[in-house]
């Protein structure tokens, strides 16, 4: 190491660098983008975590939230009184709302508010004062996005149930909720004093009752939660609690997972930068063998010779990391715009010195790690290479053992940094293994494509085409490296597009000719016939009209659900024990159901337990077998049942599907609501029918499937945009590696050009040969990524989504055209000097 710190080594490194500024700049550029991605994401993640910590109370809007799915019993309200503090209540439920000005309807999330919630943060509205005045002047607050969508203004009216409210303001932000929440269920706030007048809360309605508390003093939240749990057991109802710390941890975990994912995507760009460094330094060192050999002839040791180029590698790696860090600090200001709709807080961006330090350290470390192979090989270079030309790669001087050690060291560096980003060595290890597999597959595909070209070389093509194609496997070519870097970027981006396209095609059930696209629910028994008649009058067929009865599981195989839940050795899923079951009854199975085990009974026997059919999914979660006994609490009435059959249900069908199916003759007397499934021929008829239903039956809600698909598509588009932005760093890095390759192999190309020009080739032919080379390089790079992308998406569809994947040819064509076009553009731009100057000018310039 003494030679590394010697004054002579640093002077020689500086002198050599001055005469190779352009070549060494290429070395820097390969690492800049990867470091920029890392610094931007890490800095943004730190800012987001700090914001969540600083605004933890605003995330909940209170110190404590207690939620039930039915009006709190007197025992529970009495406990609320003993807690004291300032309290506020929200009654929340889905309901249709109607805008009389234009007749538009929308399924909204209605919230009846009483009290001063939120206690922390603010309910932000336009105008600002509407957040307070709507409770006293009995107006309504409507999501601003919904007002904009339907061209409604403050002062217009909205009908909620049987009450028509003036719109007092537009909601722009609710504490602890992301803007994207409005896409799923636009929020409508009304005064709690007007809830009863709407006549929307009826038997069977899905309603959440939330009680919020603000305390002046410190409270023992663990003790409060323990007391609520005991009340839950005593009252036999579900009571959920949430504290500030629980909300902070919940959101922090979600945000942390997002940050880890984006960090790893950005880290891929950094790895590609490392590959670019390895490629650039490899070509550069190959060209410096004669220089190093001359120094050896004058008495320099192998360590001294290597130290010159080691100093250049470290210093330039640091400079590249420094430039990337500066760019990354700026790029972080673009990230909030990509993910703000999914964040419950407004991020306060700050400078993260940790991110800056990591960027500098990692950029320099990756540059050094990927430069080790050619640098160590330089130590083996003989002084004889001052007199003779070395054929092949300089890394051939290293033993296989040395190469293996270096590769393992690089893998450990990658794993260590991935572990640092994810705070989990298992995830870091899996990521490293995944990247090794991905790079290995890309390398194999690239090698295979090149081999196929050589095997089936088109010898009858015109000369410029044959020469351009042959350039792909010239000595010292970097074709495989370029296909690897550009292909990985293409793999990431195209897999995202393919996956999105696959999911949306599967979800696009509303476009099928026979698929339902309109679902009405919360239909009371005395409204059922009237609704069905209304649909027929509008020429909308009733495809299904299903009764639905709410119930809870009281015991399983003779043991109470509470006893099973308390038993730590049970193999039953908690949610399956605690959930509310919405079941139906009929005398036959339908075409979306297939009997797997047992025997279906359509009519309940006069005596004994009722044979029910369980869906495969719930039978697995409850560990059910044929003959198991069940007791259901059907709204206070126990019903003894037995598992008579297990069936497979196609839950992807647009229709009511049930975990538990009862035979006829049991549940008919029970309180129930109905669900009606229909299909409107077009959007105009759908809108007309929804308006008519809301006018006549305000409590009935409708799900417009086409609007759901639109919302899902918007969600996926927004999520994909953030990931594609990070994948773009990989594409840019690949293009920089391409530019680096052209620059570092410039002398070799010039020699070829001079030789061709001397043999009589025209400038036009030289340009055509280069264009053909970059054309095939772009096509092969795109195909390398696309082949693996199709395979990866097929595997995702088959094993994870259970969907058959069919590639979108437009994505393949467009992706290939874009990558090929950029490859030609950058390649030709960086090769200008190859074909613009005469052979004599080029030789004189290179000699100087």
N, C-alpha and C positions, 0 to 999 in steps of 0.2 A: 504493500500500500504506500510505501515511501515515495515511489515514482509518481503516484497520483498527486501527491502534495508538493512535488518539486516545482520550482519556479520554471525550469526548462520545459516541463510538460505543458504547463499552462501557456507559456509563450508560443510554443509550437502549435498548440490547439488553436490559439487566437490567429496566428499567421495563416494556418491552413483554412480556418473558417472564413477569413476575409476574402480569399479567392474562390470560395464555394458558397457564397451567400445564398444564391438562388436555390441550389440543391439542398442546403440545410434549412431554408425556409419551408421547403416541402415537408421536411421532417417535423417541424413545429406544427404545421397546419393539420397534420393527421391526428393530433391529440387534442386540438383546441375544442372542436365541437363536442366531443365526449365529455370533457371537463365542464364545458358550459352547461350541458344537460344535467350533469350531476349537481353542480353548484346551485343551479336554478331550482331544482326539485328539493334538494336538502334544505336550502334556505327558506323556500316557501313552506315546507313541512314544519320547520322550526317556528316560523311566524304564525302558522295556523295553530300549532300546539300552544304557543304563548297566548294567542287570542282566546282559545278555549279555556285555558286556565284563568285568564283575566275576566272572562265573561261567563264563568260557570253558573252563576245564579240566573243570568239572563236566559240561559239555555232552557231552564225549567219555568222561569217566570215566577217562581215561588220557592219556599223552603221545603215544601212537602206537597205531594199530590197523592190523593187516595181515590181510586176508581172502582166503580161497580157497574154491572150490566143490568141492574134493576134499581128502582128507587131505594136509597139507603133505609134499612129498617130503623125503627125507633131506637133500638139498642145502639146501633152504629151512630146515629145522629147525636145521641146522648154522649157518646164518647167524643164526637167532634167538639161538643160544647166544653168538655173537660180539658181539651187541648188548648182552648183559648186562642189568643193571637188574632190577627185579622184574617178573615176567611172570604173566599169567593167561590162561586159555583158555576160550572159550565155543563149544560145538558147538550150532548152532541149526537147527531144522527144523520144518515143520508136521506135526502128528499129531493124531489123535483122542485125547481123554481121556474117561474114563468115571468117573462118581461112583456107586459101588455103593449108597450110601444110598437114592437115588431112581431110579437107572437113567438119569439124564440124560447125554447125550454132547455134546461140543463140539469143533470143530476149533480147536486151540490152537497157539500158538507156543512150542514146547518148547525150553528152553535148558539144556544141561548145563554147569555152571560148575565150573571148577577154578582155585583161587587166590583172591586177595583183591580181585578186581574188584568194585566200582569203586575205583580208587585215589584219585579225587577225588570229592567228593560222597558220597552214601550211598544204598544200596538200602533204601528205607523200607518197613517192614512192620508189621503188627499181629499179634502183639506185636513190639516193637522188636528184641528179641534174636534173633528167628527168622532175620533176615538173615544171622547168623553161625552159628547152631547147626544149620541145616538141612544144612550140608556134613558135619558130624560125626555127627549122629544119623540121617542118611539119610531125612530127611523131604522134603517138597516144598513149595514156595511157589506159591500160586495167586493170580491177579489178584483183588483184593478185589471188583471189579465182577462177576466171574463167580461168586464165592461168594455174593454177594447175590442174583444172578439166580436161582440154583438152590437158594437157601435152605440153603447148606452152611456149616458152622462149622469153625473151627480144631479139630483133633482128629479130624475125619471123615477119610475116605480118598478118594484119587483113583488110578485105574488108568492108568498110562502105559505103553503097550506090554504087556509080560508081567509088569510089576512093579506091585504095589499099594503106594502110599506113604501114610503118614499125612500129613495136611496140617499143616505146622508153623506156617504163618502166611499172612496175606493181603498181597499186594503193593499198596502205595498209590502208589509212585513209583519209577521207574527213571531214573537220571541221563541227561539229554539226550533223553528221550522224553516226548511229550505224553500226557496222560491218554486222548485220543481213540484212541491206538494200541491200547488194550485193546478198543475196539469192533471193530476189524478182526480182530485175532488176540490173544485173551487170553493173557497170558504165564504160563508155568508153568516154574519153575526147579527143577532136580533136581541132585544131586551128580554130577559127571563120573564118579565111581567106579561109579555105577549105570547108566551109559549102555549098556554092552554087554549088561547083563542085560535091558534093555527089548527088545532084538532089533528095534529100529526102523530102524536105519541099515543099509539093504541096497542092492544094486546098483540104480541108477536113482533112488534117493531124492534129493530136492532138499535138500541139506545145505550150510550155510555154516559154515566153520571160521574163527573169529576169534581172533587172538592180540593181547593187549593188553600194553603196555609202560609202565612208570613208571621214569623216569631221575632219578637224584640230581643229575646235572650237565646242563649245556646241551649239546644235540646238534644237529648240522647236519642238519636234516630233509630238506633238498634233496638232500644226498649220500645219505642213506638211501633216499629215493624213487628216485633214479637207479640205485642198486644193485639195488633190488627190480625196477625195470623191466628191467634187464639179465638178472636171473634169470628173469623172466617170458618173455623172448624165448628164453632158453636152454632152459627147461623146457617151453615150449609150453603153458603153462596161464595162466589169468587170475589175476592177483594184484592186489588193490586195496589201496591205502594211504590212510589219512586221519589228518591231524594236528589238533592243537587249533585251529590257525589256520584250516585248511580247514573244519572243522566250524563254527567261529564265523562265518566268511564265508558259509557255506551257509545257516545259520539266520538270520544277520543279513540276508541278501538276501531270504529268504522273509518275514521279519518286516517288513523295509523296504517290500516290495511291498504287504503288507497295510496298513501304516500310510499309504502313499501313496494307496491306494485309498480308505480310510476318510476320509482328509483331504480328498480331492476331493469325496466325497459330502457331508462336512460343509461344504465350501466352497460347495456349491450352496445350502445353507441360508443362508449369509452373503450370497450373491448375491440370494437372495429377500428377505433383509432389506434389501439395497440398493434393490431394487425397491419395497419398502414405504416406505423413506425417500423415494424419488423421488415416490411417490404422495402421501405425507403432506405433504411440503414443497411439492409442486405445489399442492395444495388450499389449504394454509396461506398461501402467497404470493399465490395468487389472491384470497384474502380480505383480504390486506394491501395491495393495490394502492392503495386509497383512502388508507390511512395514509401510504404512501410518497409519494403524490402531494401530500398536504397538507404533508409535510416539504419536498418540492421547492418548493412555493409559498412557504415561509418561508425559502428560501435555501439549503437543504441540497443538496449536489451529488449526482449520480447515484451516485458512488462511496461517498459517506457513507451514502446510503440503503441501498445494497446491503450495505455493511459491517455494518450493524446485524443484518441477517438472516444474513449470513455468519458473524458471531461466534456467533449462536445455533446455527447448524448445526454448527459445529466443536465448541463447548463441549458441546452436547447429544450429538453423535456420540461425543465422548470419554467422557461420563458413561455412555452406553449401552454403550460398549466396556468401561468399567470394571466395570459391573454384570455384563455378560456374562462377563468374565474371572473374576470371583469365583465365578459360578455354574459356569463351566467347570472351575475348579480342584476344585470339589466333585464335579462329574459324572465326572471321571476315575477316582474311586474306585469307580464302578459298572462301568467298562469291563472290569477283569480278570474279573469274573464272566461276561461275555459271550464272551470268547475264551480263557479259561484252559485249557479242554480241548484247545486247539490249540497251546499254548505249551509248550516243553520246560523252561521255568524258571518259578519263582514270582517274579512281578514285585515289585520293591521300589520302591514309589511314592515319588517325591520331588517337590519343587516345581521346576518348570522356569521359570527367569526368562526364558529365550529365548521360551518359549510365551506367557508373560504379556506380554512386550514386543511380540511379534508381534500378540497379540490386541488390545492397546491401539492400536498403530499401524495395523493393518489395519482395525479397526472404525471408527476415526476417518477413515481414508483412504477407505474405501468409502462412508461416510456423506457425506463431502464430494464425492466424485466423482459420486455419483448425485443430489446436490442442485444440481449446477452449472447445469443447464438453466434451472430457474426462477429461480435467483439471478442469472445473467447476463441473463436476460430482464427482470428487475426494473430493470436499469440503463436499459433502453430505454423504461420506462414514462413517459409524458408527464404533466406537472402537471395537464393537462386532465382526467385520470381522477379528480381530486378532485371534479369537477362532473358527470361522466357515468359511466355503468356500462360496464365493458368486457365485450363479448360474446366468448365463446370462451375459449380457453386463452391464458395469458400467454406461453407459449413460441412462440406464433405471431408474436411480435415479433422473434424471432431469424431471421436469414437461414439458408438451407439449408446454406451453407458453414460457419457457426458450429456448427450442429447436428451436421454431419458430423465436424467437428474434435473436438467433445465426445464423440461416440459412439466415435470412434477412440481417444481418450484413455482412456475407460472400458474398451475392449477391451484396451488395452495394460496397464492396471492389473490387469485380470483375468489376462492372460497372465503378467505379471511375478510375481504372487503364486502362480499355479499352478506356474510354473517353480521358485519358491522352495520349494514344498511337495514337488515331485517330484525336484528336483535335475537336471532334464532339460528343456531348452528345447523340444525336439521334442514331448515329452509335454505340456508346458505349452501349446504352440501348438495341438496336436491337441485338447486339452481345451477350450481357448477356442473353437476352431472348432466343436467338438461342441456346446458350450453355445449358441453363436450360432444354430446350426442348430436345436437343440431349442427355444430361445426363439422363433425365427422360426416354426417349425412350430406351436407352441402358440398363438402370436399369430394365425397364419392360421386355425387351427381355431376359435379363439375368435371372431374376426371373422366367419368363415363362419356359425357358429351364430347369432350375433346378426343377421346379414343375413337368414338364413332365417326367423328369428322375425318380422322386420319385413316380409319378403316374403309370408309366409303367416300374417299376424296373424289370430288367431281372433276376428273382429269379432262373432260371435254368442255369445261366452262371457258369463257374468255380469259386471257392472261391476267388482267387486273383483278378479276374475281378470285382466280387461283392463288395469286400472290398475296392478296389481302387475307385470304383464309389461311394460307400457310404461315403468315406472320403470327397467328395465335399460338403456334407451338415452336417458335424460334428459340434458340438457346437463350437462357436468362430471361425468358418471358415471364410476365406476372399475371397471365391470364387466369390461373386458378385463384390467386389472391383476390383479383378484381371480381370474379364471379362469386367468390365467398362473401365479400363485403357487400356488394350490390345485391346479391341474392338474399342475404339475411334481411336487409331492409325490405326487400320485396316480399319475403316470407312473412314478416310481421304485418305489413300493411294489407296484403292480399288476404291473409288469414282473417283479419278483422272484417274486411268487406265480405268475404265468403260466409263467415259465421253470421254476420248481421243479415245477409241476404237469405241464408238458410232458415234462420229463426222467423223472419218476417214472412217468408213464403209459407211456413208452417202455421203461423198465426193468422194468415190472411184467409180465415175461414169464411168471412162475411161475403167474399166475392164468389163463392161457390153457389151454383144455381139453386140447390136444395137446402142451403145452410140457413139456420135461423139468424136473424140480425137484430131482433128486438125482444127484450125480456122485461116483463112487468112483474114486480114483486110487492110484498106487503099488502096483498089483496085480502080484504076481510071477507068472511063467508057470505055476508049479505051483499057484497059488491061483485062477487065472482060472475054470476050470470049476466049482470049488467055490463061488465067490462067485455066479456066475450061477445055479447050482442053488438056493442059499440065497434069492436074490431071487424065483425062481419059486415056491418053497415059501411065500413070504409074499405071493404074488399081486401082485408088483411086476414089471412087464414090463422086459425088457432092450431098450432102444431102440437102443443102439449099444454095441458092444464093440470097442475100437480098440487095436491094438498101437502102441507108441510107442518110437522108437529115438533115443537122443541122439547127436549128431555135431557136428563143427565144420567150418567151411569152411577148407580148406587152401590152395587156389589158385583163381584166377579168370582165365579167358582166358590161361592159361599162366603167370601171374605169381603169386608167393606172396602171401598176404594181408599178410605183414609188409612186403614190398616196396611193395605198394600203399598200405599205411597210412603208410609213411615218405615216400611221394611227395606233396609238398604240392600238386601240380597235379591230383591225382586227383579225380574227381567222384563218389566212392563214399562212402556214409555209414559212419563208423567203427564204429558199433554193429552194423551189419549184417555187417561183417567179423569182429568179435570175439565176437559172441553165440554161445551154445550153441543149436543147432537141435534141436528135438524133432519128428521127422518120422514119417510113417506110410507104409504101402504098401497098395495095393488095386488091383483090376483095372478100376474104373470111377469116374466122378465121381458125386457125390451131389447132391441137389436144392439145396443151399446153394452150389454151385459152378457157374460159367458160363464156358465156354471163350471167351477173347477172341482169342488168336492161336495159331498153330501147330496141332499135331495131338496128341491124347491117345493114349498108348500104354499099354495095360493090362498087357501081359506083356513083361518085359525080354527083349531079344534074347540069343541065346547068346553072341555076341561083340560087341566094340566098347563104346562108352560107353553108359551107362544113360540113357535119355531121362526127364527129370524135369519136373514141372509146377510152375512158380513162381507164387505169389500175386502179384497186381498190385502190392501195396504193397511187397513185398520186391524185385520186379523193378525198381521205380523207385529204391529205395534203393541197389541194386547196379548200376543202369544196365544191366540185362540185356536182351538181344535173342535171338530164336530162333536157335539154333545155337551160342550161347556155351558154352565148355567150363568145367566145374567139377570140382574134386576135393574130396571130403569125407573127413575123418578120422573114421571110424566106430569110436570107441573103440580106436584103434590100427591099424585096417585101412583103407587108402586105397580109396576107391570113385570111379572115373572116371565122370563124368556129363556130360550135355549138356542144354541147355534145349530141351525138345521142345515145350513149350506154356506159355502164360501164361493164368491163369484169375482170375476175380473171385470172391472168397470173402465170404460174408455173415458177418463176424466177430461180428455181434450175436446170432447163434444160440447157444442154450445147448447147446453140444456142443464136442468137441475140433475145433479148426480149425488148419490147418497152413500154414506158409509154403512148405514144400517137400513135394511129394507124389511118392513113388516108385511104380513099377509093381511087381507081384508078381514073385517069382523072384530077388530080390536081397538083401533085408534079413532074410528069415526066419531065417537062422542067427545073426543078431546078437543080443547081449544086449538085452533089451527088457522093458518093463513094459506093463501094460494099463490102459486107462481105460474104465469102464463108465458109460453114461448111462441113467437110468431115470426113472420118474415114479411117485411115491407118491400115492394118491388123497386123502390128508388128512395132517395133521400127526401124528396118533397113529400111523398106519402108518409114516410116515417115521421117527419116534423109535424105534419097535420094531425096524425093519430096521437102523438105525444101531447100536442096542445089540447086536443079534445079530452084526453084522459085527465090531464092536470086540471082542466076547467071543471070536469064533472066529479072526479075523485082525487082531491088534492093530496091525500095521504099515500096514494099509489106512486111508486117510483119506477122509472124505466131505465134500462141499460141499453144504450145504443152501441151495438158491437162495433160499428164502423168508426165511431168516435174513440172507442177504447183502442182500436188498432192505430188510429192516428196518434193517440197519446203515447202508446208503446213505441211507435216509430220515432217520435220526438225524443223520448227518453234514450233510446238506443243511439240515435244520431248524436245527442249531446255527450253521452259517455264515449262513443267511438271517436268523437272529435278530440277529446282530451288524450286518448291513447294514441290516435293517429298523429297528433302533434309531437308526441314523444318518439313515435316510430319514425317521424320525419327526420329526426336527428340521425338515425341510422342510415337513411337514404343519403342525407347530405354528407355524412362521413364517408359513405361508399363512393360518392362522387369526388370527394377530396382525395381519397385513395387513388381514384382513377387519374385525377390531375397529377397527383404525386408520381404515379407510375409513369405517366407520359414525360414528366419533367426529369425524373431520375434516369429514365432510359433514353433520354434525348440524344445523347452522343451516339448510342447504338443505332438509333433510327437515322441520324444524320449520315453515319457511315453507310448504311444501307441505301439511303437516298442518293448519296454521292456516287456510289457504285452503280446504281441503276441509271442515274443521269449520265454517267460516263459511258455506259453501255448503250446509250441512245434513248432512254426513256424520257418522255416529255414531262413538263410540269403538270399537265393535266392528268397524265397517267399516275404520277406520284400522288396527287390529291385523290384520285379514284381508289388507289390501293389502300391509302390510309382510311378513306371513308368506308370501304368494304370491311376493313379490319374492325373499325369501331362499330359498324352495323352488326356484325356477327357477335362482337363482344357484348353489345347491349342485349341482343336477342338471347344469347346463351345465359347471360346473367339473369334476365327476367325469367327465362324458363327454369333455371336452377331453383329460384325462389318459388315459382308457381307450382312446380311439380311437388315440392315438399308441402306447400300451402294446401293444395288439393288433398294430399294425404292426411295432413294434420286436421283439416276441417272434417274430412270423412270420419276420422277417428273420434273427434269431438261429437259429431252427430250420432255415431253408432253407439259409443260407450257412455256418453254423458247425457245427451239430449234425447236419445232414442228416436232419431230422425234420419231418414234417408237423404243423403246429400247429393245434389246434382249441381256441378259447377256452372257458374254464370259465365258464358262465353264472352260477354261484353267486358267483364272485369279482366279476363285473361288478355283480350285484345288490347283494351285501353292501357292496362298496366305495361304490357310489352312495348306498345308504341311510346309511352312516356319515358320509360327507362332507356329504350333504344335511342330516342331522340336526344335525351340529355347526354347520353354517352357520346354520341356523334358530335354534338355541339361542343362539349368540354374537350373531347379528344382533339378535334380539329383546331379549336382555339389555341390549345397549348402546343400544337404542332406547327404553328405558323412558320417558324424559322426553318423548318425542315424543307418546305417547298417554295418559300418565297425568295430565297437567296440562291446565287449560283454556287456550284461546287467549290470554286476557288475562294469565294467570300467566306463560305462556311468553314473551310479548312484553315484559313487565316485567322478567323474569329476563335476557333477552338484551340488553335495553337497558342493564342494569347491568353 
